[in-house]
């Protein structure tokens, strides 16, 4: 803080500096001192600022009951962050044509590798064109998708050797195939089987890379639990601070499910820690805290209330104060000073040997808008569709993506647990051995959600017991 004040041309007396040192972890104090617009501050200036902001200094002291002894404190944490990119936010792309070409080439090559089958011959598009009248299988990126005047579906596809057209005939015998084809998304990579004609391929089947049908289920020996949170939205007038306090009380052993609370060793937060500033038009009307650093200071104070033996892993979301484009970098100490593990969005994190894919979930909006049958009421189904496509944001431009030379949104490693948020709706399912969790929110229903008809499920917290593979949702609305 002192270096920042000096940079602003502000000097302190020795006694004023001593008083500030007692509160230097509070970001709001720095901004309040800046507001004084005085080049020289004495102890009277500091004391007046502190007196005017007494409520910000109030710390909730939670005393663990004598009868509550958390078993998780006896275990050392086992966290492994699998980062394959620079998460500092220093992008190496200039947004030039070459960057886009490299980005989509990388997407194609890595997903095409997943789609190659040892018992299915796959041709390049240029070779397939020479097999007129024959059946062929190609792996391609979808350039365009449209409907003809006759009601047929037409796809324009591309691979590194060229482009071609694919027709899905709209006849009664083809109803199942047409239903499947309508879920195809622009910019995704799929395998297409069909009969080759002179100017196009008549589609007979489509395949997505998907997760393996059968894989060995990982087990955990220690009887510990993981809490999943997202979309806290500190600073919003809709933020449910009392209900989050109830969660903190529970994790200290007060209330029901004390045995489960005693097992909690990890808390994973999948983005939107703060409500942010200027994220959407007229947002300031819905804020009670209009300083972004104060919003993160609220989160730091929340972390201080969590028992020391619990490890907290935090990823950003679209409301957080990092770049909006995905992949998002981790949040630095200038935002979160608390002792937590910060990771980028998306990230793969090992917890007790289980690979967690953590993704805030911004692409769910474009998925729901473009895939028939998906809705905000069942976010777990949207997440399954992302797993099937092995990509976290298949539609380029559906949400902002940075065209790095590597597509970091490809789901290369098969996750044991896939954790998202964003849509403020709890949802869970199992898909081919992967536990899918959308952890809801601690923000009440906003005016925007009311207009859109969204019905969130706030203050419902999923907790997963690793050893027994049991998922329980705690409802703090009661």
C-alpha positions as CSV (number, residue, x, y, z in Angstrom):
1,X,0.0,0.0,0.0
2,X,2.8,2.4,0.9
3,X,4.5,2.1,-2.5
4,X,1.1,2.8,-4.2
5,X,0.6,5.9,-2.1
6,X,4.1,7.1,-2.9
7,X,3.4,6.5,-6.5
8,X,0.4,8.8,-6.2
9,X,2.6,11.5,-4.6
10,X,1.2,11.0,-1.0
11,X,3.5,10.9,2.0
12,X,2.7,10.0,5.6
13,X,4.0,11.0,9.0
14,X,5.7,8.2,11.0
15,X,2.7,7.8,13.4
16,X,0.3,7.9,10.5
17,X,2.3,5.1,8.8
18,X,2.2,3.0,12.0
19,X,-1.6,3.3,12.1
20,X,-2.0,2.4,8.4
21,X,0.2,-0.7,8.9
22,X,-2.4,-2.1,11.2
23,X,-5.0,-2.0,8.4
24,X,-2.9,-2.2,5.3
25,X,-4.6,-5.4,4.1
26,X,-7.8,-3.5,3.6
27,X,-7.8,-2.3,0.0
28,X,-10.6,0.2,0.7
29,X,-8.3,2.2,3.0
30,X,-5.9,2.9,0.1
31,X,-8.7,4.3,-2.0
32,X,-10.2,6.4,0.8
33,X,-6.7,8.0,1.4
34,X,-6.4,8.8,-2.3
35,X,-9.8,10.5,-2.1
36,X,-8.5,13.0,0.4
37,X,-6.3,14.6,-2.3
38,X,-3.7,15.7,0.2
39,X,0.0,15.3,-0.5
40,X,0.9,14.9,3.2
41,X,-1.2,12.9,5.7
42,X,-0.9,12.8,9.4
43,X,-2.4,10.6,12.1
44,X,-5.5,12.8,12.4
45,X,-6.3,12.2,8.7
46,X,-5.9,8.5,9.0
47,X,-8.0,8.3,12.2
48,X,-10.8,10.3,10.6
49,X,-11.0,7.9,7.6
50,X,-11.1,4.9,10.0
51,X,-13.8,6.4,12.1
52,X,-15.9,7.1,9.0
53,X,-15.6,3.5,7.9
54,X,-16.0,1.6,11.1
55,X,-18.4,-0.9,9.6
56,X,-15.7,-2.0,7.1
57,X,-13.5,-2.9,10.0
58,X,-16.0,-5.2,11.8
59,X,-14.8,-8.8,11.5
60,X,-17.2,-11.6,12.3
61,X,-15.6,-13.8,14.9
62,X,-16.7,-17.3,14.6
63,X,-15.9,-19.6,17.5
64,X,-15.8,-23.3,16.7
65,X,-17.9,-25.2,19.3
66,X,-15.8,-27.4,21.6
67,X,-17.7,-30.5,20.4
68,X,-16.9,-29.9,16.8
69,X,-13.5,-31.4,15.7
70,X,-13.0,-31.3,11.9
71,X,-11.4,-34.6,10.7
72,X,-10.2,-32.8,7.5
73,X,-7.6,-30.8,9.5
74,X,-5.6,-34.0,10.1
75,X,-4.9,-34.4,6.3
76,X,-2.4,-32.5,4.2
77,X,-4.0,-31.0,1.0
78,X,-3.3,-32.8,-2.3
79,X,-3.8,-30.2,-5.1
80,X,-2.2,-30.3,-8.6
81,X,-2.8,-27.6,-11.1
82,X,-2.4,-28.7,-14.7
83,X,-1.6,-25.5,-16.5
84,X,-0.6,-25.8,-20.2
85,X,-0.7,-22.1,-20.9
86,X,0.4,-18.7,-19.7
87,X,-2.3,-17.6,-17.2
88,X,-0.8,-14.2,-16.6
89,X,-3.1,-12.6,-19.3
90,X,-0.2,-11.6,-21.5
91,X,-1.6,-12.8,-24.8
92,X,0.8,-13.7,-27.6
93,X,-1.8,-13.2,-30.3
94,X,-2.3,-10.0,-32.3
95,X,-5.7,-11.0,-33.6
96,X,-4.3,-11.3,-37.2
97,X,-5.4,-13.7,-39.9
98,X,-2.5,-16.0,-39.1
99,X,-3.6,-16.3,-35.5
100,X,-7.1,-17.3,-36.5
101,X,-5.8,-19.9,-39.0
102,X,-3.5,-21.4,-36.3
103,X,-6.2,-21.4,-33.7
104,X,-8.7,-23.3,-35.9
105,X,-6.0,-25.6,-37.3
106,X,-5.0,-26.6,-33.7
107,X,-8.7,-27.1,-32.8
108,X,-9.2,-29.3,-35.9
109,X,-6.0,-31.4,-35.4
110,X,-6.6,-32.2,-31.8
111,X,-10.3,-33.1,-32.1
112,X,-9.7,-35.0,-35.3
113,X,-7.3,-37.2,-33.4
114,X,-10.1,-38.1,-31.0
115,X,-12.4,-38.9,-33.9
116,X,-10.1,-41.3,-35.8
117,X,-11.3,-44.9,-35.3
118,X,-9.0,-47.9,-35.9
119,X,-11.8,-49.8,-37.6
120,X,-13.1,-46.9,-39.7
121,X,-11.2,-45.6,-42.7
122,X,-11.2,-41.8,-42.8
123,X,-10.5,-39.8,-45.9
124,X,-9.4,-36.2,-46.4
125,X,-12.0,-34.1,-48.2
126,X,-9.8,-33.9,-51.3
127,X,-9.6,-37.7,-51.5
128,X,-13.3,-38.2,-50.7
129,X,-14.2,-36.2,-53.8
130,X,-12.6,-38.9,-56.0
131,X,-14.8,-41.6,-54.5
132,X,-18.0,-40.7,-56.3
133,X,-20.8,-43.1,-55.9
134,X,-19.1,-44.7,-52.8
135,X,-19.5,-44.3,-49.1
136,X,-16.8,-42.2,-47.3
137,X,-16.0,-40.9,-43.8
138,X,-14.5,-37.5,-43.4
139,X,-13.5,-35.4,-40.3
140,X,-14.3,-31.7,-40.8
141,X,-14.9,-28.4,-39.3
142,X,-18.4,-26.9,-39.9
143,X,-18.1,-23.6,-41.8
144,X,-21.8,-22.9,-42.4
145,X,-25.2,-24.5,-41.7
146,X,-28.3,-23.6,-43.6
147,X,-31.7,-24.9,-44.8
148,X,-32.5,-25.2,-48.5
149,X,-35.9,-24.3,-50.1
150,X,-36.9,-27.9,-50.1
151,X,-36.3,-28.2,-46.3
152,X,-33.0,-30.1,-46.6
153,X,-30.2,-29.2,-44.3
154,X,-26.9,-28.1,-46.0
155,X,-23.5,-28.0,-44.3
156,X,-20.4,-26.5,-45.7
157,X,-17.4,-28.3,-44.3
158,X,-13.6,-27.9,-44.3
159,X,-10.5,-29.8,-43.5
160,X,-6.8,-28.9,-44.3
161,X,-7.2,-30.3,-47.8
162,X,-10.3,-28.4,-48.9
163,X,-14.0,-27.7,-48.6
164,X,-17.2,-29.6,-49.6
165,X,-20.9,-29.6,-49.1
166,X,-23.0,-32.1,-47.2
167,X,-26.8,-32.5,-47.6
168,X,-29.1,-34.0,-45.1
169,X,-32.3,-35.0,-46.9
170,X,-35.6,-34.0,-45.2
171,X,-37.6,-37.1,-45.9
172,X,-39.5,-39.3,-43.4
173,X,-36.9,-42.1,-43.5
174,X,-34.3,-39.6,-42.4
175,X,-36.1,-38.1,-39.4
176,X,-33.6,-39.4,-36.8
177,X,-30.7,-38.2,-38.8
178,X,-32.2,-34.8,-39.4
179,X,-32.9,-34.5,-35.6
180,X,-29.2,-35.3,-35.0
181,X,-28.1,-32.9,-37.7
182,X,-30.0,-30.0,-36.2
183,X,-27.8,-30.1,-33.1
184,X,-24.6,-29.6,-35.2
185,X,-22.9,-26.3,-34.4
186,X,-21.0,-23.9,-36.6
187,X,-17.2,-24.2,-36.0
188,X,-17.2,-27.6,-34.3
189,X,-15.3,-30.6,-35.5
190,X,-17.2,-33.8,-36.3
191,X,-17.0,-36.9,-38.4
192,X,-19.4,-37.3,-41.3
193,X,-20.2,-40.5,-43.1
194,X,-22.2,-40.4,-46.4
195,X,-22.4,-41.2,-50.1
196,X,-20.2,-39.0,-52.3
197,X,-21.8,-37.3,-55.3
198,X,-20.2,-34.9,-57.7
199,X,-20.9,-31.7,-55.9
200,X,-21.7,-32.9,-52.4
201,X,-21.9,-35.7,-49.9
202,X,-25.3,-37.2,-48.9
203,X,-25.1,-37.6,-45.2
204,X,-25.8,-41.0,-43.5
205,X,-24.4,-40.4,-40.0
206,X,-22.6,-37.9,-37.8
207,X,-20.2,-38.6,-34.9
208,X,-18.9,-36.3,-32.2
209,X,-15.6,-37.0,-30.4
210,X,-17.3,-37.6,-27.1
211,X,-16.0,-39.2,-23.9
212,X,-15.0,-42.9,-23.8
213,X,-18.0,-45.1,-23.2
214,X,-16.0,-47.2,-20.7
215,X,-13.2,-46.2,-18.5
216,X,-11.8,-47.2,-15.1
217,X,-13.4,-45.4,-12.2
218,X,-10.9,-43.6,-10.0
219,X,-11.3,-44.1,-6.2
220,X,-10.1,-42.0,-3.3
221,X,-9.0,-43.6,0.0
222,X,-9.4,-40.6,2.3
223,X,-12.8,-39.7,3.7
224,X,-12.8,-36.0,2.7
225,X,-15.3,-33.7,1.0
226,X,-15.2,-30.9,-1.6
227,X,-17.6,-27.9,-1.6
228,X,-18.5,-26.4,-5.0
229,X,-19.4,-22.7,-5.3
230,X,-19.9,-20.2,-8.1
231,X,-21.4,-16.8,-8.9
232,X,-21.1,-15.2,-5.4
233,X,-21.3,-11.7,-6.9
234,X,-19.9,-9.7,-4.0
235,X,-21.0,-6.1,-4.4
236,X,-24.4,-6.7,-5.9
237,X,-27.5,-5.5,-4.1
238,X,-28.8,-9.0,-4.8
239,X,-25.9,-10.7,-3.0
240,X,-27.2,-13.0,-0.3
241,X,-24.7,-12.2,2.4
242,X,-26.9,-13.6,5.3
243,X,-27.2,-17.0,3.5
244,X,-23.4,-17.1,2.8
245,X,-22.9,-16.4,6.5
246,X,-25.2,-19.4,7.2
247,X,-22.9,-21.5,5.0
248,X,-19.9,-20.3,7.0
249,X,-21.6,-21.2,10.2
250,X,-22.3,-24.7,8.9
251,X,-18.7,-25.2,7.8
252,X,-17.7,-24.4,11.4
253,X,-19.9,-27.2,12.7
254,X,-23.1,-25.3,13.6
255,X,-26.4,-26.6,12.3
256,X,-27.2,-29.9,10.7
257,X,-24.9,-32.3,8.8
258,X,-22.0,-31.7,11.2
259,X,-20.2,-34.9,10.1
260,X,-20.2,-33.8,6.5
261,X,-18.9,-30.3,7.5
262,X,-16.0,-31.9,9.4
263,X,-14.9,-33.7,6.2
264,X,-14.7,-30.6,4.0
265,X,-11.1,-30.1,2.9
266,X,-11.6,-28.1,-0.3
267,X,-13.8,-25.4,-1.7
268,X,-13.8,-24.8,-5.4
269,X,-15.2,-21.5,-6.8
270,X,-16.0,-21.5,-10.5
271,X,-16.0,-17.7,-11.2
272,X,-18.0,-14.5,-10.7
273,X,-16.5,-13.8,-7.3
274,X,-17.3,-10.1,-7.7
275,X,-20.3,-8.5,-9.5
276,X,-17.8,-6.3,-11.3
277,X,-18.2,-2.8,-12.7
278,X,-19.7,-2.0,-16.1
279,X,-20.2,-5.6,-17.1
280,X,-23.7,-4.7,-18.5
281,X,-25.6,-1.5,-19.2
282,X,-26.7,0.4,-16.1
283,X,-25.1,-2.1,-13.7
284,X,-24.4,0.6,-11.2
285,X,-28.1,0.7,-10.3
286,X,-27.8,-2.8,-9.0
287,X,-24.6,-2.4,-7.0
288,X,-24.2,-1.6,-3.3
289,X,-20.4,-1.5,-3.6
290,X,-19.2,0.4,-6.7
291,X,-15.5,0.0,-6.2
292,X,-14.1,-3.2,-7.7
293,X,-11.3,-3.5,-5.1
294,X,-13.8,-3.3,-2.3
295,X,-15.8,-6.1,-3.9
296,X,-12.8,-8.3,-3.8
297,X,-12.0,-7.1,-0.3
298,X,-15.4,-8.5,0.7
299,X,-14.3,-11.9,-0.7
300,X,-11.0,-11.7,1.2
301,X,-13.0,-11.2,4.4
302,X,-15.2,-14.2,3.5
303,X,-12.0,-16.3,3.1
304,X,-10.8,-15.2,6.5
305,X,-13.9,-16.7,8.1
306,X,-13.2,-20.1,6.5
307,X,-11.2,-22.6,8.8
308,X,-7.5,-22.6,8.0
309,X,-7.4,-26.3,7.2
310,X,-9.7,-25.8,4.2
311,X,-8.0,-25.1,0.8
312,X,-9.8,-22.8,-1.5
313,X,-9.4,-22.9,-5.3
314,X,-10.7,-19.8,-7.3
315,X,-11.2,-19.3,-11.0
316,X,-12.6,-16.2,-12.7
317,X,-15.8,-15.7,-14.6
318,X,-17.2,-13.1,-17.0
319,X,-18.0,-10.6,-14.2
320,X,-14.5,-10.7,-12.7
321,X,-11.8,-8.0,-13.2
322,X,-9.7,-9.9,-15.8
323,X,-10.0,-9.9,-19.5
324,X,-13.4,-11.0,-20.8
325,X,-12.0,-13.2,-23.6
326,X,-11.4,-16.9,-22.9
327,X,-9.2,-18.4,-21.8
328,X,-9.2,-16.0,-18.9
329,X,-6.0,-15.5,-16.7
330,X,-6.0,-16.1,-13.0
331,X,-6.8,-13.3,-10.6
332,X,-3.6,-11.8,-9.1
333,X,-2.9,-10.4,-5.6
334,X,-4.0,-7.0,-6.7
335,X,-7.5,-8.4,-6.6
336,X,-7.5,-11.4,-4.2
337,X,-5.0,-11.0,-1.3
338,X,-6.4,-13.9,0.7
339,X,-4.4,-17.2,0.8
340,X,-6.1,-19.1,-1.9
341,X,-5.1,-21.1,-5.0
342,X,-6.0,-19.0,-8.1
343,X,-6.3,-20.6,-11.5
344,X,-7.4,-19.5,-14.9
345,X,-10.7,-20.2,-16.7
346,X,-10.8,-22.9,-17.8
347,X,-8.4,-25.0,-15.7
348,X,-7.8,-28.6,-14.9
349,X,-7.0,-29.2,-11.2
350,X,-6.2,-32.5,-9.5
351,X,-7.9,-32.8,-6.1
352,X,-6.9,-36.0,-4.2
353,X,-6.1,-37.5,-7.6
354,X,-9.4,-36.6,-9.3
355,X,-9.1,-34.4,-12.3
356,X,-11.5,-31.4,-12.0
357,X,-12.3,-29.5,-15.2
358,X,-13.3,-26.0,-13.9
359,X,-15.0,-23.7,-16.4
360,X,-17.2,-20.8,-15.5
361,X,-19.7,-21.6,-18.3
362,X,-20.1,-18.4,-20.4
363,X,-20.6,-20.5,-23.6
364,X,-23.8,-22.0,-22.1
365,X,-25.7,-18.9,-23.4
366,X,-24.8,-19.7,-27.1
367,X,-25.3,-23.4,-26.6
368,X,-28.8,-22.9,-25.3
369,X,-29.6,-20.5,-28.1
370,X,-28.4,-23.0,-30.8
371,X,-29.0,-26.6,-29.7
372,X,-32.7,-27.7,-29.7
373,X,-33.8,-29.0,-26.3
374,X,-31.4,-27.2,-24.1
375,X,-32.5,-24.7,-21.5
376,X,-31.4,-22.6,-18.5
377,X,-33.5,-24.9,-16.3
378,X,-31.2,-27.9,-16.9
379,X,-27.6,-26.6,-17.1
380,X,-26.2,-30.1,-16.6
381,X,-27.5,-31.1,-20.0
382,X,-25.7,-28.2,-21.6
383,X,-22.5,-29.3,-19.9
384,X,-23.0,-32.8,-21.2
385,X,-23.2,-31.4,-24.7
386,X,-19.8,-29.6,-24.2
387,X,-18.3,-32.9,-23.1
388,X,-19.7,-34.7,-26.2
389,X,-18.1,-32.1,-28.4
390,X,-14.9,-32.1,-26.3
391,X,-14.9,-28.3,-26.5
392,X,-15.9,-25.7,-23.9
393,X,-17.1,-23.1,-26.5
394,X,-17.7,-24.7,-29.9
395,X,-19.3,-21.6,-31.6
396,X,-16.6,-19.1,-32.2
397,X,-18.0,-15.6,-31.4
398,X,-20.8,-17.0,-29.3
399,X,-18.8,-15.5,-26.5
400,X,-15.4,-13.7,-26.7
401,X,-12.5,-16.1,-27.4
402,X,-8.9,-15.0,-27.8
403,X,-7.4,-16.6,-31.0
404,X,-4.2,-18.0,-29.5
405,X,-2.1,-20.3,-31.6
406,X,-3.4,-23.1,-29.4
407,X,-7.1,-23.6,-28.6
408,X,-7.1,-24.0,-24.9
409,X,-10.8,-24.7,-24.8
410,X,-10.4,-28.2,-26.3
411,X,-11.3,-30.8,-23.6
412,X,-8.2,-32.9,-24.1
413,X,-8.1,-34.7,-20.8
414,X,-11.2,-36.6,-19.7
415,X,-12.3,-35.1,-16.4
416,X,-13.5,-37.0,-13.4
417,X,-15.5,-34.0,-12.3
418,X,-16.8,-31.1,-14.5
419,X,-17.7,-28.0,-12.5
420,X,-19.4,-24.9,-13.9
421,X,-21.6,-22.0,-12.9
422,X,-22.7,-18.9,-14.8
423,X,-26.4,-19.7,-15.2
424,X,-27.3,-19.5,-11.5
425,X,-29.1,-22.8,-11.5
426,X,-28.0,-26.0,-9.7
427,X,-27.8,-29.1,-11.9
428,X,-26.1,-32.5,-11.6
429,X,-25.7,-35.7,-13.6
430,X,-23.3,-38.5,-14.4
431,X,-22.1,-38.8,-17.9
432,X,-19.8,-41.7,-19.0
433,X,-18.0,-41.7,-15.7
434,X,-17.8,-38.0,-15.3
435,X,-19.6,-36.2,-12.5
436,X,-21.2,-33.0,-13.8
437,X,-21.9,-30.2,-11.3
438,X,-23.4,-26.8,-11.8
439,X,-23.1,-25.1,-8.4
440,X,-25.7,-22.4,-8.6
441,X,-25.2,-19.0,-7.0
442,X,-25.4,-16.8,-3.9
443,X,-27.1,-14.0,-5.7
444,X,-30.9,-13.5,-5.6
445,X,-33.0,-13.2,-8.8
446,X,-32.0,-10.1,-10.7
447,X,-34.3,-7.8,-12.7
448,X,-32.6,-9.0,-15.9
449,X,-33.4,-12.7,-14.9
450,X,-37.0,-11.8,-14.2
451,X,-37.3,-10.2,-17.7
452,X,-35.7,-13.3,-19.3
453,X,-37.8,-15.7,-17.2
454,X,-34.7,-17.3,-15.6
455,X,-35.4,-18.8,-12.2
456,X,-32.2,-19.3,-10.2
457,X,-31.6,-21.6,-7.3
458,X,-29.6,-19.5,-4.9
459,X,-27.8,-20.7,-1.7
460,X,-27.9,-24.4,-2.6
461,X,-24.4,-25.8,-2.1
462,X,-23.2,-29.2,-3.5
463,X,-20.8,-31.1,-1.4
464,X,-19.1,-34.3,-2.7
465,X,-17.7,-37.0,-0.4
466,X,-14.7,-38.3,-2.3
467,X,-14.4,-41.8,-0.7
468,X,-18.0,-42.8,-1.0
469,X,-18.7,-40.9,-4.2
470,X,-21.8,-39.3,-2.7
471,X,-23.1,-35.9,-3.7
472,X,-25.3,-33.9,-1.4
473,X,-26.9,-30.5,-1.8
474,X,-27.3,-28.3,1.3
475,X,-30.1,-25.7,1.1
476,X,-29.3,-22.6,3.1
477,X,-32.7,-21.0,2.2
478,X,-34.3,-22.9,5.1
